[in-house]
Amino acid sequence: MKASVALVAIAACAHATHPVPPDPLWTSAQLLVGDGAGHLPRPARALVALDGRRALAALDGGGLAEIDLARGETTRSARDVIDGEVAAMARLRDGRVLAVGSADDHERAWWIDPSRLTARSVPLDGAAGDDRVRGATGVAASDDGAYVVITGVRLPLALRDPKDLSIVRVLSPERNWSNPVFVAGTYLVAFHHGQVVPYELQSGKVAVDKPWTSTIGFTSPDGLALLHPMDLVPLELTDLHNPDFKVSLSSADPIDVAWSPDGGHVVVVDSDRVVVYDVPDGIGHPIAVPGTRSRAIFSRDGMHLVITADGALWRVDPITGKAFPPKGPALGAIAHVAIAGDRLITIADRWRDSRGTEGGWRGVGGPAFAVSPSGAYVIASSTSNGDAFAEAWETATARSIASEISDWGVRAVDARDDGTFVVATPSGSWLVAADGEHALTTERWAEPVEVAGDRVVYARAGSIAVADLGATQTFVSATAFDCDASARVKLSRDGTRLAIVSGDRVALYDVDHGARFATGRFPAPLGPIALDAHRLLAATGDRLLIWEADSHDTLAIPTPATITAIDLRGDRVALGFADGRAGIWALDALRTLAKPTALRPAGPTPTHCAGDPLAPAEADSGTLRRIPPR
C-alpha cells in the first residue's frame, strides 16, 4: 500500500472562531533560563509534513511554527501571520502549503510560504448565501498537482484550480462536506451527513452504488478508511477497495487521524487518549500523552512521528508506539518552580534541576513542595499506600537525604541551605535534620498551610495565625475577607510579608510590625501568587498581574497560557505552566509587556471569625493581633 499524511477536520459543521492573541511571554520577552524548544508557542490547530524531517504547524491565534520532527523541537515560529483561524492544511506537489479556515465569519484560504513563515490570504468563491455558521473545514491536494478540494459548511464539493482556487468542476452541489482525500490519483473521497462518498475524478460521478454509512469518516490516500457505522459499535478499519475487509479498533471517539506514508500505521487521537494502530491487523499501542488538544504528524518518509499534546511535542516510535516526552524543563503541568542562582528547578511528575539532575518520590507527589534559597535541597510531600511522606534530596547529586512519614498527613514543607527541613503536619510543625533527628517546634492550633523562613501559618474557619518557629505559644493572628474558610495564604520567602487571598481580593500584612498595609480587589479571581517585601505577582486565567505594594500601582500582562506556579526573587521571576513549560524572566522585561490596570477597593475584613479562640472582641481588623504566651 501507498499512503501519505491525512490531517483533516472531522466535523460536518465548523463553528467560526475569533483569533486569540499570541502569548507575549514566549514571543516578546527574553527568557533568562528555559527555551521552550520542546513546546510550540501555542497549541496546534493543524499540521502538515514538509519533508523527511520538518513539519509546519498552524497555531491558535494565527501563528505558524516549524517543527524538527526528529528532535521534537520547535525551530522557528512567527505570530500574527494569519488573519483568522486555520482548520486544516495540505502540501501541494510544488511545495506550497494551502491552509483553510475562517476569518470574520467567512470561509478563508491562505497560501503559506514555509521557508519564510508568511501567509497570503485568498478569497473563496462558491459559498452559499445563508446565515449559518461559516468556515472552511478541510483541504486536500491531488498527487499530480492538478486539483485542490476545499470543504466547508457552505461550500459545494468541487475540484479547484491550484493556481487561483477557482472551481473547475462541481462534483456535488450539496454543502456540508468535510474530510476530503484524494485516493491513488483516481478518486476523491469525502464525508457528508453520515456517509463516506467516493467520486471518480475522470467522470466526476459517485464511484459506488451505495456510499458507506458512517457517523465519521477518515480516509487514507490509498483507500483505507476509518468508519463508525453506528454509535454503539467500535471504530472499524476498512479497505474501500475491498469492503469485506473490516478490523475493529478500540478507539471510539476520534478527533484527529494521521496515516503513515507506507500505510503500515494509523494514529487515532481520541478525546482522551492517543493510540497507534498497526495496519492491517489493528493491534493498538496506547500512548500516554497529557492533555486532550492533541494533533499527530508523520514525516513524509515515515521515519518520525510527533504528537502535540497541548503544545508539548512528544516524539513517538512509529513501530512500537513508545513515546519520548519533551526534554524539558518538565513533563506535565508544573506544580512548583524555584529560582536557584542561575538555575531553574521545576516540579511536575518529578523534580528537575535545569543543570540536569532530577528525582522522584514514592507514590503520588504533593501537595507541598519547597526548594532551599540557594537551590541546594528540594523537599516534597507524597502519598503511597495511604501513608504520607516528606522526602528531601540534594539537588547536585539527586541523593535522597531525609524521609519522614506522618500518620496525620503533610500540609506544608520548607527547605533550608543548612540541610535542615521543616515539615508541618496537623499534629504540629517539626524541624528535621539530615541525620533524622527532629524536634517539635510549634504546638497544634489549627491546620498548617504555609511554612517559610522561621514561621509557619495556620488557618481555621477564616482565622489566620502566624507562629514563630521555636516560640511555640506566640502567635500573630488575622482574618480573611468574610471569614472565608477557603482563603489562601502566602508568606514571602523571608517570612516578613503575608498575603491572604479570597477570590479576587487580597490583603497584605507586615508580619514583623503586625499591620495590614495594603488591600485590593483584582479584575478576576487569583490563581498562584508570589510576593516579597515590595510587590505581589499573581496569575489569573488570562493575565499576569504585578502589584507594587508600596505605590499600589498594578500592571497586567496578557498571557492566555495557564500559569500554575510563580517564584519571585528580587529582579527575576520564574513561571511554570500547565503545558509543562517553565522559565525565568527578568522582572524589567515583563514590565515592558505590561499595561496599567486599576484595582477596586477590597472592603474591610471582620475583626474576628466565629470560633476563633485567639480573637479579642476589641481587635482592630486592620492589624495583625499579637497574642502573648499563655
WONORQUI-V951083 format. One record per residue. N is the residue number from 1. OMEGA is omega in radians with two decimals (NA if undefined). Layout:
# WONORQUI-V951083
n=(N/N)
omega=(OMEGA/OMEGA)
This chain:
# WONORQUI-V951083
n=(1/2/3/4/5/6/7/8/9/10/11/12/13/14/15/16/17/18/19/20/21/22/23/24/25/26/27/28/29/30/31/32/33/34/35/36/37/38/39/40/41/42/43/44/45/46/47/48/49/50/51/52/53/54/55/56/57/58/59/60/61/62/63/64/65/66/67/68/69/70/71/72/73/74/75/76/77/78/79/80/81/82/83/84/85/86/87/88/89/90/91/92/93/94/95/96/97/98/99/100/101/102/103/104/105/106/107/108/109/110/111/112/113/114/115/116/117/118/119/120/121/122/123/124/125/126/127/128/129/130/131/132/133/134/135/136/137/138/139/140/141/142/143/144/145/146/147/148/149/150/151/152/153/154/155/156/157/158/159/160/161/162/163/164/165/166/167/168/169/170/171/172/173/174/175/176/177/178/179/180/181/182/183/184/185/186/187/188/189/190/191/192/193/194/195/196/197/198/199/200/201/202/203/204/205/206/207/208/209/210/211/212/213/214/215/216/217/218/219/220/221/222/223/224/225/226/227/228/229/230/231/232/233/234/235/236/237/238/239/240/241/242/243/244/245/246/247/248/249/250/251/252/253/254/255/256/257/258/259/260/261/262/263/264/265/266/267/268/269/270/271/272/273/274/275/276/277/278/279/280/281/282/283/284/285/286/287/288/289/290/291/292/293/294/295/296/297/298/299/300/301/302/303/304/305/306/307/308/309/310/311/312/313/314/315/316/317/318/319/320/321/322/323/324/325/326/327/328/329/330/331/332/333/334/335/336/337/338/339/340/341/342/343/344/345/346/347/348/349/350/351/352/353/354/355/356/357/358/359/360/361/362/363/364/365/366/367/368/369/370/371/372/373/374/375/376/377/378/379/380/381/382/383/384/385/386/387/388/389/390/391/392/393/394/395/396/397/398/399/400/401/402/403/404/405/406/407/408/409/410/411/412/413/414/415/416/417/418/419/420/421/422/423/424/425/426/427/428/429/430/431/432/433/434/435/436/437/438/439/440/441/442/443/444/445/446/447/448/449/450/451/452/453/454/455/456/457/458/459/460/461/462/463/464/465/466/467/468/469/470/471/472/473/474/475/476/477/478/479/480/481/482/483/484/485/486/487/488/489/490/491/492/493/494/495/496/497/498/499/500/501/502/503/504/505/506/507/508/509/510/511/512/513/514/515/516/517/518/519/520/521/522/523/524/525/526/527/528/529/530/531/532/533/534/535/536/537/538/539/540/541/542/543/544/545/546/547/548/549/550/551/552/553/554/555/556/557/558/559/560/561/562/563/564/565/566/567/568/569/570/571/572/573/574/575/576/577/578/579/580/581/582/583/584/585/586/587/588/589/590/591/592/593/594/595/596/597/598/599/600/601/602/603/604/605/606/607/608/609/610/611/612/613/614/615/616/617/618/619/620/621/622/623/624/625/626/627/628/629/630)
omega=(3.02/-3.14/3.03/-3.02/3.01/3.10/-3.02/3.08/-3.06/-2.99/3.06/3.06/3.11/3.14/3.11/3.12/3.13/-3.10/3.07/-3.11/-3.14/-3.10/-3.07/3.13/-3.08/-3.07/-3.02/-3.09/-3.12/3.07/3.02/3.11/-3.14/-3.11/3.11/-3.07/3.13/-3.13/2.95/3.09/3.08/3.09/-3.09/3.02/-3.13/3.14/3.03/3.13/3.14/3.14/-3.10/-3.10/-3.00/3.03/3.09/3.12/2.95/-2.97/2.95/3.08/3.05/3.11/3.07/3.09/3.03/-3.09/2.95/-3.02/-3.13/-3.11/-3.09/-3.09/3.01/-3.12/3.11/3.04/3.11/-3.13/3.09/-3.13/-3.04/-3.09/-3.13/-3.14/-3.13/3.05/-3.10/3.11/3.07/3.06/3.12/-3.09/-3.12/3.09/3.09/3.10/3.11/3.08/3.10/3.13/-3.08/3.03/-3.12/3.10/3.08/3.04/-3.12/3.04/3.12/2.95/-3.08/3.03/-3.07/-3.10/-3.11/-3.04/3.07/-3.11/3.09/-3.09/3.14/3.09/3.12/3.04/3.07/-3.12/3.08/-3.09/3.10/-3.05/3.14/3.11/-3.01/3.09/3.04/-3.02/-3.09/3.14/3.08/3.11/3.14/-3.09/-3.10/3.11/-3.05/-2.99/2.95/3.07/3.09/-3.13/-3.14/-3.08/-3.05/-3.04/3.01/3.03/-2.99/2.99/-3.08/3.08/-3.10/3.13/-3.08/3.13/3.06/-3.10/3.10/3.13/3.06/3.09/3.08/3.10/3.12/3.07/3.08/3.01/3.05/3.07/3.13/3.08/2.99/-3.06/2.99/3.11/-3.04/-3.03/2.88/3.13/3.12/-3.08/-3.09/3.00/3.05/3.12/3.00/-2.93/3.04/3.08/3.01/-3.12/-3.08/-3.10/-3.08/-3.11/3.06/-2.99/-3.13/3.12/-3.10/3.13/-3.14/3.11/-3.14/3.07/3.03/3.09/3.03/-3.07/3.09/-3.13/3.06/2.98/2.98/-3.11/2.96/-3.06/3.10/-3.02/3.10/-3.09/-3.03/-3.13/3.14/3.04/-3.12/2.98/-3.05/3.00/-3.09/3.05/-3.12/-3.06/3.11/3.12/3.14/3.08/3.13/3.09/-3.09/3.13/-3.09/-3.01/-3.03/3.04/3.10/-3.12/3.02/3.13/3.08/-3.10/-3.14/3.13/-3.07/-3.10/3.03/3.10/3.12/3.10/3.04/3.13/-3.09/3.14/3.11/-3.13/2.99/-3.14/2.99/3.11/0.23/-3.00/3.05/3.09/-3.05/3.06/-3.14/3.14/-3.10/3.07/-3.12/3.05/-3.12/-3.12/-3.05/2.96/-3.09/-3.12/2.97/2.92/-3.06/3.05/3.09/-3.08/-3.05/3.09/3.11/3.07/3.10/3.13/-3.06/3.10/3.09/-3.06/3.12/3.00/-3.08/3.03/-3.07/-3.09/-3.04/-3.06/3.11/-3.05/3.10/-3.05/3.07/-3.10/3.13/0.15/-3.13/-3.10/3.14/-3.09/3.13/3.12/-3.07/3.04/3.10/3.05/-3.12/-3.05/3.07/-3.09/3.08/3.05/-3.13/3.08/3.08/3.04/3.07/3.09/3.14/3.04/-3.08/3.07/2.98/3.13/3.13/3.11/-3.12/-3.05/3.04/3.09/-3.07/-3.12/3.06/0.22/-3.03/3.11/3.04/3.07/3.13/-3.03/-3.14/-3.08/-3.10/-3.07/3.04/3.04/-3.12/2.98/3.10/3.14/3.12/3.12/3.10/3.13/3.12/-3.10/2.88/-3.06/-3.12/-3.12/2.92/-2.97/-3.10/-3.06/-3.04/3.14/3.07/-3.05/3.13/3.08/3.14/3.09/-3.10/3.05/-3.07/-3.03/3.13/-3.08/-3.11/3.14/3.01/-3.14/3.14/-3.10/3.08/3.11/3.04/-3.05/3.04/3.12/-3.12/3.11/3.09/3.13/3.13/3.12/-2.99/3.03/-3.00/3.06/-3.11/3.14/3.08/3.09/3.14/-3.11/3.06/-3.06/3.08/3.13/-3.09/3.00/3.09/-3.13/3.03/-3.08/-3.07/3.06/3.06/-3.12/3.13/-3.07/3.09/-3.12/3.07/3.13/3.05/3.02/3.12/3.06/-3.09/3.13/3.08/-3.13/3.03/3.06/-3.14/3.06/-2.80/-3.05/3.07/-3.08/2.91/-2.95/3.09/3.13/3.09/3.05/3.12/-3.08/-3.10/-3.11/-3.14/-3.14/3.13/3.12/3.09/3.03/2.98/-3.05/-3.12/3.09/-3.08/-3.13/3.13/3.03/3.04/-3.02/3.05/-3.10/3.14/-3.09/-3.11/2.99/3.13/-3.11/2.94/-3.02/-3.08/-3.08/3.06/-3.09/2.97/-3.04/3.11/2.99/3.11/3.08/-3.01/-3.08/-3.10/3.08/-3.04/3.00/-3.13/-3.13/3.00/-3.13/2.97/-3.05/-2.98/-3.03/3.06/3.02/-3.12/3.13/2.94/-3.11/-3.06/-3.13/2.98/-3.05/3.06/-3.11/3.09/-3.00/-3.10/-3.10/-3.08/3.06/-3.13/3.11/-3.12/3.08/3.11/3.10/-3.11/3.09/-3.08/3.08/-3.08/-3.14/-3.13/2.96/-3.13/3.11/3.10/-3.09/-3.14/-3.11/3.01/3.12/3.02/-3.00/-3.12/-3.12/3.10/3.10/3.05/3.13/3.06/3.12/2.95/-3.12/3.13/3.11/3.09/-3.13/-3.13/3.13/-2.94/3.04/3.14/3.06/-3.05/3.02/3.07/3.06/-3.10/-3.10/-3.07/2.93/-3.13/3.12/3.04/-3.12/-3.11/3.10/3.12/-3.08/-3.06/-2.97/2.99/-3.04/-3.07/-3.06/3.09/-3.08/-3.11/3.14/2.93/-3.08/-3.14/-3.06/-3.13/3.10/3.12/NA)
